[in-house]
């Protein structure tokens, strides 16, 4: 009979511990392979931190432009959430907040939804104008 894998091995994921990161199952073999090497946990965490930072920074640069700036920021946050508990909590909070906002907006009258949309377009136009003024001066 096969024994259960011990939870205390380097990089092991304890699904019941809320203070431990919960990387997706498809990522765990690569994570376990890196964690088994000397210095692996540090290399892994620094790599995840760097990759997440690059994605979040790129998304932040794209926020004022038309396109998926916020979506890219959330992807970077999801990358961080594979290894950092604080990022998992922040991602959960952001998802709940966006869902509540979306639910609230859907319940409003059509003219309120239209004002929300026009406000968003006005904000984007203002940011684009400011960016254009700084880039061309």
C-alpha positions as CSV (number, residue, x, y, z in Angstrom):
1,X,0.0,0.0,0.0
2,X,1.4,3.4,-0.9
3,X,2.0,5.8,1.9
4,X,0.7,9.4,1.9
5,X,3.3,11.9,1.0
6,X,4.5,13.8,4.1
7,X,3.4,17.4,4.3
8,X,6.6,18.6,5.9
9,X,8.8,18.1,2.8
10,X,10.3,21.2,1.2
11,X,7.6,23.1,-0.8
12,X,4.8,20.8,0.3
13,X,1.4,22.4,0.2
14,X,-0.9,22.0,3.1
15,X,-4.4,22.7,1.8
16,X,-5.8,23.3,5.3
17,X,-3.3,26.0,6.3
18,X,-4.7,29.5,5.4
19,X,-1.2,31.0,6.0
20,X,0.5,29.0,3.3
21,X,0.3,29.6,-0.4
22,X,-1.8,27.3,-2.5
23,X,-0.3,27.1,-6.0
24,X,-2.5,25.5,-8.7
25,X,-2.0,21.7,-9.0
26,X,-0.6,22.0,-12.5
27,X,2.3,24.2,-11.2
28,X,3.2,22.0,-8.2
29,X,5.4,19.5,-10.0
30,X,7.7,22.3,-11.3
31,X,7.6,24.0,-7.9
32,X,8.5,20.7,-6.1
33,X,11.3,20.1,-8.6
34,X,12.8,23.6,-7.9
35,X,12.2,23.3,-4.1
36,X,14.2,20.0,-4.0
37,X,17.4,21.8,-5.1
38,X,19.7,23.7,-2.8
39,X,18.4,27.3,-2.6
40,X,15.4,26.3,-4.6
41,X,12.7,27.9,-2.4
42,X,14.5,31.3,-2.5
43,X,15.0,31.1,-6.3
44,X,11.4,30.1,-6.8
45,X,10.0,32.9,-4.7
46,X,12.3,35.5,-6.2
47,X,11.4,34.3,-9.7
48,X,7.6,34.5,-8.9
49,X,8.1,37.9,-7.3
50,X,10.0,39.2,-10.3
51,X,7.6,37.8,-12.9
52,X,4.6,39.1,-11.0
53,X,6.2,42.5,-10.7
54,X,6.9,42.7,-14.5
55,X,3.3,41.7,-15.3
56,X,1.8,44.1,-12.8
57,X,4.1,47.0,-13.9
58,X,3.3,46.4,-17.5
59,X,-0.4,46.3,-16.8
60,X,-0.1,49.5,-14.7
61,X,1.5,51.3,-17.6
62,X,-1.3,50.2,-19.9
63,X,-4.2,51.2,-17.5
64,X,-4.6,54.8,-19.0
65,X,-4.6,53.4,-22.6
66,X,-7.6,51.7,-24.2
67,X,-7.1,48.0,-23.7
68,X,-6.7,45.3,-21.0
69,X,-4.5,47.2,-18.5
70,X,-6.5,46.2,-15.4
71,X,-6.8,42.6,-16.7
72,X,-3.0,42.4,-17.0
73,X,-2.6,43.8,-13.5
74,X,-5.0,41.0,-12.2
75,X,-3.0,38.4,-14.1
76,X,0.2,39.6,-12.4
77,X,-1.6,39.5,-9.0
78,X,-2.7,35.9,-9.8
79,X,1.0,35.0,-10.5
80,X,1.9,36.4,-7.1
81,X,-1.0,34.6,-5.5
82,X,0.6,31.2,-6.6
83,X,3.3,31.8,-3.9
84,X,2.3,34.7,-1.6
85,X,-0.6,34.5,0.8
86,X,-1.0,38.3,0.9
87,X,-1.5,38.3,-2.8
88,X,-4.1,35.5,-2.5
89,X,-6.0,37.7,0.0
90,X,-5.7,40.8,-2.2
91,X,-6.9,38.9,-5.3
92,X,-9.9,37.5,-3.4
93,X,-10.7,41.0,-2.1
94,X,-10.4,42.5,-5.7
95,X,-12.6,39.8,-7.2
96,X,-15.3,40.3,-4.5
97,X,-15.1,44.1,-5.0
98,X,-15.4,43.9,-8.8
99,X,-18.2,41.4,-8.6
100,X,-20.1,43.6,-6.1
101,X,-19.6,46.6,-8.4
102,X,-20.7,44.7,-11.4
103,X,-23.8,43.3,-9.7
104,X,-24.7,46.8,-8.4
105,X,-24.3,48.4,-11.9
106,X,-26.4,45.6,-13.5
107,X,-29.3,46.5,-11.1
108,X,-29.4,50.1,-12.1
109,X,-31.7,51.8,-14.6
110,X,-30.5,51.9,-18.2
111,X,-29.7,55.6,-17.9
112,X,-27.5,55.1,-14.8
113,X,-25.7,52.4,-16.7
114,X,-25.2,54.8,-19.6
115,X,-23.8,57.5,-17.2
116,X,-21.4,54.9,-15.8
117,X,-20.3,54.0,-19.3
118,X,-19.9,57.7,-20.4
119,X,-18.0,58.5,-17.2
120,X,-15.6,55.6,-18.0
121,X,-15.2,56.9,-21.5
122,X,-14.6,60.5,-20.3
123,X,-12.0,59.2,-17.8
124,X,-10.2,57.3,-20.6
125,X,-10.4,60.3,-22.9
126,X,-9.0,62.6,-20.2
127,X,-6.1,60.2,-19.5
128,X,-5.4,59.8,-23.2
129,X,-5.4,63.6,-23.6
130,X,-3.0,64.0,-20.7
131,X,-0.8,61.3,-22.0
132,X,-0.8,62.9,-25.5
133,X,0.1,66.3,-24.1
134,X,3.0,64.9,-22.1
135,X,4.3,62.8,-25.0
136,X,4.1,65.5,-27.6
137,X,5.6,68.3,-25.5
